[in-house]
Amino acid sequence: MIDTGIGISPQQLDKIFQPFEQVGDTQLRIAGAGLGLAISQQIVKLMGSKINVKSQLCQGSTFWFDVTLPVIYIVAKAEITGIIGEVFTIRVG
């Protein structure tokens, strides 16, 4: 995920994955408990990876993770019912 927000300082990067931690200017924060990144990091950790972040103040942040997933073969009739940009819907049945 890439955002063009205010960015995160190098000193704050270590804190952003801690539960209930919100970094940055308190007047610019959006309401929340500060659990989103902590929970996401735990889920990604269960998949054998970690969330990485690259950020620059006043330029935004990039978050990413790499995960290896097993290939599962399902034999079913599928029909593509619509495509919008890079998102598409497949109906199986």
N, C-alpha and C positions, 0 to 999 in steps of 0.2 A: 504494500500500500504506500502510496506517495501522497503527501499533503504539502500545501504551500503556506502553511501557518507560520507561527512565530519562531519555530525551531526550538531546540533544546540545547542548553549549554553543555560542554563536556563534563563539567562538575556535576550536573544533574542527571546525566545518562545512567549512572550507577543506581539511582534511586527509582527510576520510572517503573521497574518491574516489582517493586515492593508493594504489598497490600496497603491500601488506603493512602498511598503517596500520590500527591499531585504536585507537579513542578511548574515553575514559571511565575509570572506576575499574578498575584491573587485577584486583581481586578479584571484580568483577561480570561480567567478560568470559566469553563462552562460547568454547570451543576453536575455532580457525579460523586461517587464514593471513592473513586481511585482504585477500583478493583479490576477493570477491564484488561489491562495489560498483565496484571498478576495472574489472573485466571487463564488468559490466552497462553501465557508462557508455560503454565502447568500442563495445559492440554497438549501443546506442541512438544513439551518434554516427554509426555507419555508416548508420543509417536516417535521418540528417539532423536529429536532435534532441538533447536532453540531459536527464539526470535532474535534476529539481528536488527540493529538500528544504526542509521547514519543520519546525522542531523547537523545543520548549520543555523545559527541564530539569524533571524530575519529572512531565511530562505526556505525553511520547511524541513521535513523529515522523511526518510524512507525506511519502512519496516519490511522485513522479509524473513522467510525460513525455507529450508530445503528439507524434504521428507521423502523417503523411499516407501512406496506403497505397493502391496502385492497386486499382481494382475489377476483379475477374476473374470472368467469367461462365463457369460450368461447367454444361453441360446433362447432368443425371443424375437418376435416380430416387433420392429420398432418403426415409428413414423415421425419424421421431423414435422412439427406443427407450426413452427414459427421461428424466425431469426430476427433479433434486434441487436445491431452492432456486433459485439463479441459474445453476447449472451444468447443461448438458444434453448428451446424446450424440446424434449423427446418424449413422446407418448409410447409406452410399451403395452402391448396387449392385442 
